[in-house]
Amino acid sequence: MHEQAIIQSVIDSIRQSLASQKLTGKVKSISLKIGALELHGEESFKQIFSVSAAGTQMEGAELSLTVVPARIKCECGHEGAAGEGVDHHCDMPIAECPRCGEVCRVSGGRGVDGIDLEVEEVPIKI
């Protein structure tokens, strides 16, 4: 499960950051910037995160996601967000240009770009 690997990586990064800063308080909220191609659905991602965070400082934390869209840039000059139907599993995804109908390469929409935490009333940034 692709989302599980990303979630575990996020949890590991947060744990390392909390330990290095010697923060032992409960994490109240977590905000992630995540690429659209990493998600099958925001609610399922949040549910998997909740289960994976059980027993950690992150248990019960409010998770908010900012989804960064995948983008296309066509030779016809059109630039914009990639539409629906882009294959999440493809290493080099493509999409149809809404202006001219040509097939375009999709860029972006991958990875976790930022993690913001609130730990017991103390905001920190990773």
N, C-alpha and C positions, 0 to 999 in steps of 0.2 A: 504494500500500500504506500504510494508515493507521499501522500499527506502525512502519514505517520512518521516517515523519515525526516521530513521538514520540521514537524512538531517536536520530535526528539532533539533535533539540532538546536531549535529555539530554546527548549527547556535547559539543555546542557549549557548554552551560552549564558542564559540568565543565572543559572546556578554558579557558574564560574565567576561571573561579574559580582554577584552578591558575596561570594566567598572572598574574592580579592579585595573588596571594599569593607569586609567584615560586617556586613549587614545581616542581621539575624531576624529582623522583623518580618511580619507577614506581608506578602505582596498583595496590595489592594486592587491594582489595575495594571493591565498590560495592553499597550497599543502597538500593533504591527503594521508596517507597510509591506504588502506582499503582492507579488505578481499574479495577475489573473490566471495565468497558465498553470499556477501551482495549486489552484483550488478546483475541486469538483462542486463545491457548494460551501458558502460561508457557515451555514448552520452545522453542517457535518464536520467542518474543520473545528468549530468551537466545541462541539461535543467530544470529538477525539482529543482535543487539547485538555478539556476538563477531566476526562478519564486519565490521561497521561500525567497530569499535574497532581493527581491525588497522592497524598502523603508527603508533599513537598511544601516549601514556603509559598508556592503559587496556588495551592489548593483553594478553590473558591474565588480566585481573582476574577474580576470582570475583564473579559477579553474583547477588545474592539479592533476591527480590521479596516485598513484603508487599502483597497484593491487598486493596484497600478495596472492599467490596461496594456495589453499587447498593442503594438502599432504597426501600421503598414506605410510604405512609401513607394508609390508606383512611378514608373517611367513617364506616365501621362501628367505627372505633377501633383496628383492627389496624395495628401498625407492625412492620416487620422487614425483613430482607434480601429483595431481589427474587429470585425463583426463576430457574430455567433458562429459556431461550427468549427473553430480552429481546434485541431487535434492537440489536446493537452500532453499526449504521450510522445508526440513527434519531436525529434531533436531539432529539426529544421522545418517548423510549421509554415504553411502557406495559407493565403486567403485570396478571395476574389476582390478585385478593386471595384468599389461601388460605382465609380464614375465610368470606367471603360470596359470592365469585365475581365481584364487581364489578370493572370495569376501573379501575386506579389509575395515576396518573402515577408514573414512576420518577425518583428524585433521586439525586444523588451518583454515585459509581462512575466518575468521569471525571478525567482529568488526572494529573499527577505531583505528589504532595503534599510529598515530601521526598527529598533525596539525601544519603546519608551515605557518606563515603569513608575509606579507610585508604590513606595514601600512605607507603610506606617506613617503617613503624612509627609514623607520626605521624597520629593520627586528626583529621579536620577535618569540619566540618558546613557545608553550603551552605544 
